[in-house]
Amino acid sequence: MKTRSQHGIFKPRQLFNLHTSTPQSISPLHTNPIDALKDHNWKMAMKDEYDALINNKTWDLVPRPSNANVIQSLWIFRHKKKSDGSFER
């Protein structure tokens, strides 16, 4: 039995660029919403996300029944990238 390397077949090594081209324009990732609201970019992103949830009628606000569990929401802060790896928002 011969391996691919013995036949001269090699898979090229793919290198990934984990650095962004404009680091000063990207806001840092925050761990809580209070810190994120102090940053204008994150505040606008949070507002856009909240407005999308409202416009899509994701939920209805109703009084809480005494015997029901409440489902909480959570803000998770990540940088969104395009399919080519460039920064989107």
N, C-alpha and C positions, 0 to 999 in steps of 0.2 A: 504494500500500500504506500502510495506517495502522497505527501501533503501538497497543498497549493504552493507553498514556498519552494518546494523542491521542483515544481513545474515552472517557477518563475512568475507565479501569480501573486501579487501583493495588493492588499487593500490599502488605499491611501489614507494617511492619518488626517483626520479633520481637526483643525484647531478652532477654538471658539474664542471670540473677542468678548470678554466680560466687562470691558470698560466702555463708558459712554463717551461720545465725542464732545459734549458740552456739559461737564459736571456742574458748572456754576448755575445753569438755568434749571436744574432739577432740584426740587425741594426734597429735604431729607425725609426719611420715613419716620413716622411718629408712632408711639406705643399707646397713646390715648387720645380721645377726641378733643379734650381741652387744649392740649398742646397743638393739635392740628388746626384748631379754629384760630389760633394766633397767626398762622401762616396763610397769606392771601390765596395762594394756589390751591392749598388743601381745602380751604373754606369754600372756594368756588366749585371744586370737585365734589365736595359733600353736598352742596346746594343742588348741583346738577343731578346727583344720584337721588337725593330726596325728592326733587321735583318729578323725576322719572317714575318713582314709586307712586307718588300721588296721582300723576296723570294716567298711569296704567291701572289705577284703582286696585292696587295690590292688596289692600286690607280695608276693613270698615272699622271705625272706632265705635265701640259699644261699651256699656257699663260692664264691669267685671262681675261675673257670678261668684258667689262666695265659695262654691265647691269646685271651681275650675282652676286648672293650672295655666299660667300665663307664659306664652312663648315670647322670649326676649329677642331683640335684635342686637347685632354686634357690628361695629365698624372695624374693618380690616384694611389696613393701609398698605398698598402695593403700587408700584409703578407699572402702568400699562404700556406694553410695547406692541408695535406693529409686527406683522408676520416676517418682515425683513430684519427684525431685531432693533430697529430704531425706536426712540422714545416717542410715545403718542400723547400720553397725559399722565 
